[in-house]
Amino acid sequence: MVLFHPHTTRTAYPDERTSEVMRSLVEFFEAKGLARVKEDDRAAVWYQDFLDFVAEHRLFATMCTPAAYGGPDTRWDTWRNCEFGEILGFYGLPYWYTWQVSVLGLGPIWMSGNEAVKQEAAGLLDDGAVFAYGLSERQHGADLYSSEMTLTPLEDGGYRADGSKYYIGNANAAAIVSTFGKMADTGEWVFFAVHPDRPGGYTCVQNVVHSQNYVGEYRLDGYRVEEGDILARGDEAWDAALNTVNVGKFNLGWASIGICTHAFYEAIHHAAHRELYGMKVTDFPHARALFTDAYARLTAMKLVAQRSSDYMRSASPEDRRYLLYNPVVKMKVTTQGEDVINHLWDVIAAKGFEKDTFFEMAARDIRALPKLEGTVHVNIALILKFMENYFFHPADLPQIPRRDDAADDAFLFAQGPTRGLGKVRFHDPHAVFARFDHPNVAVFREQMAAFETMLATATPTGDQTRDVDFLLAIGEIFTLAVYGQLFLESAEIAGIDDDLIDQVFDVLVRDWSRFAVILHGKPTTGDDQAKHCLAMIRRPAADPGRFERVWASVHGLADAYQMAP
């Protein structure tokens, strides 16, 4: 089964330490129990018990220390980090969040040339420390150009830091806060390490949310920065900011996968055991359809995210396909998570509000994940930079295998300049789709061909390319093509059965039609473009037998898992 299950965690890890980390993580939460998880959530309790466990078992040290700076069991292994994040999300977003923002805080450190801070960070991880990423500001969000944090040179060779940061996870507890700003005299970008425990200048102002998560505001007032605290300057600092997002916010998709998986088990268990009007809820046709769509979407979410991880781990200066696949996970997997929860909620209805359910947390927290990346439009704008080369200029690139091997992903901290996205090349996606003769894959290919024809013969005008509303609709459609390609590649590797593949594309065909209708209705869509939109609106190939076989597998999960009370 593709979905994570706490009682049948994968055992074929490449090393015993990885197996030990995953097993201990599950055991911690199963021993804690759902009632305590919910109690802590309602009271917004800081998760010190979890962080104590992390420190005792060296979990963050194992997962977040590159091989060159740790012991024999440490490495930065994106594949196992993904599963680690999925498990954390499965038990609750706060536990994932403190790890996620530590990953972000470590990014500029591991990308820097500052060996002393790297060694310090490794030692702190071994002691159980958490980290923070000081990028966003209250008035400007993640708009780096408008950063008001400044470093002013002092006569004795040090610097004075002044300014504030906002939406900063772990701001109350981080051992090091990687902080982005500008040199006051030159305007040059700079990343520097802030140590909150140093006397003078660092103030943790507040938690800006009511949550177990500490999403903080901190302020630096005359905080002294030494030369040895500087992580990067100029273009290197700018690139570190964006490349850290590439590494760290990829995890958003995995939190969504974990949350949805737990919610799915809980929802189908409830529905299968609830009777209305003399029928089980799961006997109603609409409930079957919603559960089957939820399962298809969730399966695709995980397989797409796994495949994207393969490309991240195999990346090099000559192969940067991951720069497209990464934002697809950040944007599409997280918004698909919202769709999964919506489907499940439409079945279980009022049950989803009850205070003793995991679902009540899931329904709230699933909304955060697409928005933690700065909203969907940020990623769509990035995704669109690759569209021309993806469709019209394929290159001969190596086929990437499944990358679940025990390797250190050193390239992620040496990605280099963030320029030149329009030069990134991709293998031919049509060749991937051509390997599958499933009825709904065929319909999807026809939709994709109509879209490509529109791009070639009714190309967006200059005014349209400056119309964000129009481009968002184009981007949603393009993203579906990439999403379908990644799903098929992953399904091929994982040996997914034909029925489930076709059922996933039943969903994707309907999604493509929905976005084609949206594009058709945009006020700036031209008449020729509208005709191509109509050609993209297609019905999926119906197969009642296939649906029933997939539904049988879905219904078979009714008693698969319930978290210990």
Secondary structure, DSSP 4 states (H G I P E B T S, - for coil): --S--GGG-----SSHHHHHHHHHHHHHHHHH-HHHHHHHHHHT---HHHHHHHHHHTHHHHHHS-GGGS-TT----HHHHHHHHHHHHHH-HHHHHHHHHHHHHHHHHHHSS-HHHHHHHHHHHHTT--EEEE--BTTTBT-GGG---EEEE-TTS-EEEEEEEEEEETTTT-SEEEEEEEETTT--EEEEEE-TTSSSSEEEEEESSSSSS-EEEEEEEEEEE-GGGEEEEHHHHHHHHHHHHHHHTTHHHHHHHHHHHHHHHHHHHHHHT-EETTEEGGGSHHHHHHHHHHHHHHHHHHHHHHHHHHHHHT-BTTB-THHHHHHHIIIIIHHHHHHHHHHHHHHHGGGGG-TTSHHHHHHHHTTHHHHTTT-HHHHHHHHHTTHHHHHH-----PPP----SS---GGGG-------GGG-----HHHHHTT---HHHHHHHHHHHHHHHHHHHSPPPHHHHT-HHHHHHHHHHHHHHHHHHHHHHHHHHHT--HHHHHHHHHHHHHHHHHHHHHHHT-TT--HHHHHHHHHH-------HHHHHHHHHHHHTTTTS-----
